[in-house]
Amino acid sequence: MSGAGTPTERLLQALTLDSARGKKIAIVAASWHADIVDEMVRCATSELQRLGAAQVDLHHVPGSFEIPVFVANIIESYDAIITLGLVLRGETAHFEYVCSGVTQGIVQLSLASKKPIAFGVLMCETLEQAIDRSGAPGSREDKGAECAQAVIATLLAIDSTKVSS
């Protein structure tokens, strides 16, 4: 697991307690591996509240593969979206197909809508790797909070270009 080179310090310097003021954010979370995904949801929600988001709505979908189609149906109602899920490698090619489909779907939606979508779908070899990224006590990373920071920082960057244009 890397973790090296993360933009966390620079991101945190740019974010203040009011950075998300007035922003309406959706979290779309997969139901598979609920113990890990729920921890990421908790961390993302906590960070969005700390940053002052006006509204945070949580939506659950069956699995990570269903995230893009759900996002496509709600994206116009939100300023930004955070996607959270976990895909664990198994013994078949299923892992590659799900990971590829979710990634491509989210990228296409973000570009087409011109809205930030934070990608917090963990794609791990083992359950231990997933736990270590979940933000659970003792974990080395907190992907839920990182997604919240990234989506708000991206909204701020987009807003700054509108002001200076």
C-alpha positions in Angstrom: 0.0 0.0 0.0 1.4 3.3 -1.0 0.1 6.3 0.9 3.3 8.1 0.0 2.9 11.3 -2.0 -0.7 12.0 -1.0 -1.9 15.6 -1.3 -3.3 15.5 2.2 -1.3 18.4 3.7 -1.8 20.7 0.7 -5.5 19.8 0.6 -6.0 20.4 4.3 -4.3 23.8 4.0 -6.8 24.8 1.3 -9.8 23.6 3.3 -11.4 25.5 6.1 -14.4 24.8 8.3 -16.6 26.7 5.9 -15.2 25.3 2.7 -18.3 23.2 2.0 -20.8 25.9 3.0 -24.0 25.8 0.9 -22.9 22.6 -0.9 -25.2 19.7 -1.4 -23.3 16.4 -1.4 -24.5 12.8 -2.0 -22.7 9.7 -0.8 -23.5 6.6 -2.8 -22.4 3.5 -0.9 -22.3 -0.1 -2.0 -23.9 -2.7 0.4 -21.3 -5.4 -0.1 -18.8 -5.5 2.8 -21.0 -3.2 4.8 -18.7 -3.2 7.9 -15.9 -1.6 5.9 -18.0 0.6 3.6 -20.1 1.8 6.6 -16.8 2.9 8.3 -15.8 4.9 5.2 -19.3 6.4 5.1 -19.0 7.5 8.7 -15.6 9.1 8.0 -16.8 10.9 4.9 -19.9 12.2 6.6 -17.9 13.4 9.6 -15.5 15.2 7.4 -18.2 16.8 5.3 -19.9 18.0 8.5 -16.6 19.4 9.8 -16.2 21.3 6.5 -19.7 22.7 6.8 -21.6 21.0 4.0 -25.2 22.2 3.9 -26.7 18.8 3.1 -25.3 15.3 3.0 -27.5 12.6 1.7 -26.6 8.9 1.9 -27.8 6.4 -0.7 -27.2 2.7 -0.7 -27.0 0.5 -3.8 -26.6 -3.3 -3.9 -22.9 -3.4 -5.0 -20.1 -1.3 -6.5 -21.2 -2.2 -10.1 -24.5 -0.4 -9.5 -22.9 2.9 -8.3 -22.6 4.5 -11.8 -26.2 4.0 -12.9 -27.5 5.3 -9.6 -25.2 8.3 -9.7 -26.4 9.0 -13.3 -30.0 9.3 -11.9 -29.2 11.7 -9.1 -26.2 13.8 -10.3 -28.3 16.8 -11.3 -29.6 17.2 -7.8 -26.2 17.6 -6.1 -23.1 19.8 -6.3 -20.8 16.7 -6.0 -20.9 13.0 -5.2 -18.8 10.6 -3.2 -18.8 7.0 -4.2 -17.8 4.4 -1.7 -17.5 0.6 -2.0 -15.2 -2.4 -1.9 -14.3 -4.9 -4.5 -12.1 -7.8 -3.3 -10.1 -10.0 -5.7 -11.4 -13.5 -6.0 -10.6 -16.5 -8.1 -12.3 -15.4 -11.3 -12.1 -12.5 -13.7 -15.1 -10.9 -12.0 -12.8 -8.5 -10.1 -11.4 -7.0 -13.3 -14.8 -6.5 -14.9 -16.4 -4.9 -11.9 -13.4 -2.6 -11.3 -13.2 -1.6 -14.9 -16.9 -1.0 -15.2 -17.2 1.1 -12.1 -14.1 3.2 -12.9 -15.2 3.9 -16.5 -18.7 4.7 -15.5 -17.8 7.2 -12.8 -15.2 8.9 -15.0 -17.7 9.3 -17.9 -20.4 10.7 -15.5 -18.0 13.2 -13.9 -16.9 14.5 -17.3 -20.4 14.6 -18.8 -21.9 16.4 -15.8 -18.9 18.6 -15.2 -19.3 17.8 -11.5 -16.8 16.2 -9.1 -17.3 12.6 -8.2 -14.9 11.3 -5.6 -13.8 7.8 -6.3 -13.8 5.8 -3.0 -14.3 2.4 -4.3 -11.5 0.3 -2.8 -10.1 -2.4 -5.1 -8.1 -4.7 -2.9 -6.3 -8.0 -2.9 -7.2 -8.8 0.7 -9.7 -7.9 3.4 -6.8 -6.7 5.5 -5.8 -4.1 2.8 -9.4 -2.8 2.8 -9.5 -2.5 6.5 -6.2 -0.6 6.5 -7.7 2.0 4.1 -11.2 2.2 5.7 -10.5 4.8 8.4 -11.3 2.3 11.2 -9.4 2.7 14.4 -5.8 1.6 13.8 -6.0 1.9 10.0 -3.2 3.6 8.1 -5.5 5.5 5.7 -9.0 7.1 5.8 -10.4 6.9 2.2 -13.8 8.2 3.3 -12.4 11.4 4.8 -9.9 11.8 1.9 -12.8 11.5 -0.6 -14.7 14.2 1.3 -11.7 16.5 1.2 -11.0 15.8 -2.5 -14.6 16.5 -3.6 -14.8 19.8 -1.6 -11.3 20.9 -2.8 -12.4 20.2 -6.4 -15.6 22.2 -5.9 -13.5 25.1 -4.5 -11.1 24.9 -7.5 -14.0 24.9 -10.0 -15.7 27.8 -8.1 -12.4 29.8 -8.2 -12.2 29.6 -12.0 -15.8 30.9 -12.3 -14.9 33.9 -10.1 -11.8 34.8 -12.1 -13.3 34.3 -15.5 
